[in-house]
């Protein structure tokens, strides 16, 4: 079983509804995922986005760079309900805008500069593939897509639901 990082763009009104009715949020997520499953939207157009198994290494790299927003886990709880590997979190629209502005200034090369894959392995970062020198390249495309996803969400004033399953 894998741990996958997920994001859903929602309007501020939808975020309020999700906090008040987490069951509605799960149904809404399923509807969006089902609708987008048939189309390969680029991250800049998608409502749902997944970092796949790269979520932990991206979090490690961003923390190491002292990134000011936890874009991997979110800032605020949506509910105490477990959505797979813990409760879902969110980033309100203002935090999405702030994060997007900062992500636009941090390239993947900046994040991995000076990082030894062995350091990532010693930190216990999931998944446990850090014994190869080229392993850090594995997450580059997911990071670039994450930046595009956040930029699109910020442009439209969206908030984000964030969870691991």
Protein Blocks (a to p, Z undefined) as FASTA:
>chain_A
ZZddddddddfklmmmmmmmmmlmmmmmmmmmmmmmmpccdfklpmbdcekjmlmmmmmm
mmmnopabdfknojbdfbfcdchjacaddddfklmmmmmmmmmmmcfklmmgopafklmm
mnopacdfklbfklmmmmmmmmmmmmmmmmmmmmnopacddddZZ
